[in-house]
Amino acid sequence: MSWFSRYRTPIQHIVRSLLFMSIGALILLAYIDFTQPVVSRQVRHIGDAIYWIFLTLILIKSWLDRHDQTARPDPSPAMSGTITVLLTGAAFAFAVKKSAVFGGGFGPMMIVLACTLGASILVWVFASRHKENIGEARFNTTGA
């Protein structure tokens, strides 16, 4: 047994913990940037460093997971579709909040978030009912 196979699981746990810490730090810096623009200019270099640390940890985690024999299976179509809708809706809600076209208030943003939540529930229900029809495309090449 090599040292890598012996220490892979603890290394994976450490990398995963550091990854979540860097995500929390990036969220905190995004909040500071959103609420305190003067302070955000002073700590921008910290955000840049944490961003590069985050990307490096993603690459390390990907490499470790590729060599893991006990990796979890791919997410179901319902889960992946719901996550896609939620992330897209959250990004649009943030854009609506920052935009002067929509008034820049919390009202339009809350409407977008409520619609996103409703759409994600619909996607979950639809994908759960039709999971056997969702997946890779299969083409009939026999001419029949």
C-alpha positions as CSV (number, residue, x, y, z in Angstrom):
1,M,0.0,0.0,0.0
2,S,1.5,3.3,-1.0
3,W,1.5,6.4,1.1
4,F,-1.0,8.1,-1.3
5,S,-3.7,5.4,-0.9
6,R,-3.1,5.4,2.9
7,Y,-3.5,9.2,3.3
8,R,-5.9,10.0,0.4
9,T,-9.0,10.1,2.6
10,P,-7.6,12.5,5.2
11,I,-6.2,14.7,2.5
12,Q,-9.6,14.7,0.8
13,H,-11.2,15.8,4.1
14,I,-8.6,18.6,4.6
15,V,-9.0,19.9,1.0
16,R,-12.8,19.8,1.3
17,S,-12.7,21.8,4.6
18,L,-10.3,24.4,3.1
19,L,-12.6,24.6,0.0
20,F,-15.6,25.4,2.2
21,M,-13.6,27.9,4.2
22,S,-12.5,29.7,1.0
23,I,-16.1,29.7,-0.3
24,G,-17.2,31.3,3.0
25,A,-14.4,33.9,2.7
26,L,-15.4,34.7,-0.9
27,I,-19.0,35.1,0.2
28,L,-18.0,37.4,3.0
29,L,-15.8,39.5,0.7
30,A,-18.7,39.7,-1.8
31,Y,-21.0,40.9,1.0
32,I,-18.3,43.5,2.0
33,D,-18.1,44.6,-1.7
34,F,-21.9,44.9,-1.9
35,T,-22.4,46.8,1.3
36,Q,-19.1,48.7,1.9
37,P,-17.6,49.8,-1.5
38,V,-14.9,51.9,0.3
39,V,-13.7,49.0,2.4
40,S,-13.9,46.6,-0.5
41,R,-11.2,48.6,-2.5
42,Q,-8.9,48.2,0.5
43,V,-9.3,44.4,0.7
44,R,-9.5,43.6,-3.0
45,H,-6.1,42.0,-3.0
46,I,-7.2,39.5,-0.3
47,G,-10.2,38.5,-2.4
48,D,-7.9,37.9,-5.4
49,A,-5.6,35.7,-3.3
50,I,-8.5,33.7,-1.9
51,Y,-10.0,33.3,-5.4
52,W,-6.7,31.7,-6.6
53,I,-6.6,29.5,-3.5
54,F,-10.1,28.5,-4.3
55,L,-9.3,27.5,-7.9
56,T,-6.2,25.6,-6.7
57,L,-8.3,23.7,-4.2
58,I,-10.9,22.8,-6.8
59,L,-8.1,21.4,-9.0
60,I,-6.7,19.3,-6.2
61,K,-10.1,18.1,-5.2
62,S,-10.9,17.1,-8.7
63,W,-7.6,15.2,-9.0
64,L,-8.2,13.4,-5.7
65,D,-11.8,12.5,-6.6
66,R,-10.6,11.1,-9.9
67,H,-8.4,8.6,-8.1
68,D,-11.1,7.7,-5.5
69,Q,-12.7,4.3,-6.1
70,T,-15.6,5.1,-3.7
71,A,-16.8,8.2,-5.5
72,R,-20.5,8.9,-5.4
73,P,-22.6,8.4,-8.5
74,D,-23.7,11.3,-10.7
75,P,-26.6,13.4,-9.4
76,S,-30.1,12.5,-10.7
77,P,-31.6,14.6,-13.4
78,A,-34.0,16.2,-10.9
79,M,-31.1,17.3,-8.7
80,S,-29.0,18.7,-11.5
81,G,-31.9,20.5,-13.1
82,T,-33.0,22.0,-9.8
83,I,-29.5,23.2,-8.9
84,T,-29.1,24.7,-12.4
85,V,-32.4,26.6,-12.0
86,L,-31.5,27.8,-8.5
87,L,-28.1,29.1,-9.5
88,T,-29.3,30.8,-12.6
89,G,-32.2,32.5,-10.6
90,A,-29.8,33.6,-7.9
91,A,-27.5,35.2,-10.4
92,F,-30.4,36.9,-12.1
93,A,-31.7,38.1,-8.8
94,F,-28.3,39.6,-8.0
95,A,-28.3,41.3,-11.4
96,V,-31.8,42.7,-10.8
97,K,-30.7,44.0,-7.4
98,K,-27.6,45.8,-8.9
99,S,-29.6,47.1,-11.9
100,A,-31.0,50.6,-12.0
101,V,-33.5,49.5,-14.7
102,F,-35.5,47.4,-12.2
103,G,-35.2,50.0,-9.5
104,G,-32.4,48.4,-7.6
105,G,-34.6,47.5,-4.6
106,F,-35.3,44.4,-2.8
107,G,-38.8,44.1,-4.1
108,P,-37.9,43.1,-7.7
109,M,-35.2,40.8,-6.4
110,M,-37.6,39.0,-4.1
111,I,-40.0,38.5,-7.0
112,V,-37.2,36.9,-9.0
113,L,-36.3,34.7,-6.1
114,A,-39.9,33.6,-5.5
115,C,-40.3,32.8,-9.3
116,T,-37.0,30.9,-9.1
117,L,-38.1,28.8,-6.2
118,G,-41.4,28.0,-8.0
119,A,-39.6,27.1,-11.2
120,S,-37.1,24.9,-9.3
121,I,-40.0,23.0,-7.7
122,L,-41.6,22.5,-11.2
123,V,-38.3,21.3,-12.6
124,W,-37.8,18.8,-9.7
125,V,-41.3,17.4,-10.1
126,F,-41.0,17.1,-13.9
127,A,-37.5,15.6,-13.8
128,S,-38.6,13.1,-11.1
129,R,-41.6,11.9,-13.1
130,H,-39.7,11.7,-16.4
131,K,-36.2,10.5,-15.2
132,E,-36.1,7.6,-17.7
133,N,-36.6,10.0,-20.6
134,I,-33.9,12.5,-19.5
135,G,-30.3,11.8,-20.3
136,E,-28.0,11.4,-23.3
137,A,-29.5,11.6,-26.7
138,R,-29.9,8.3,-28.6
139,F,-30.4,8.3,-32.3
140,N,-31.8,5.6,-34.4
141,T,-29.2,4.9,-37.0
142,T,-30.6,1.6,-38.3
143,G,-33.0,3.4,-40.7
144,A,-36.0,1.6,-39.3
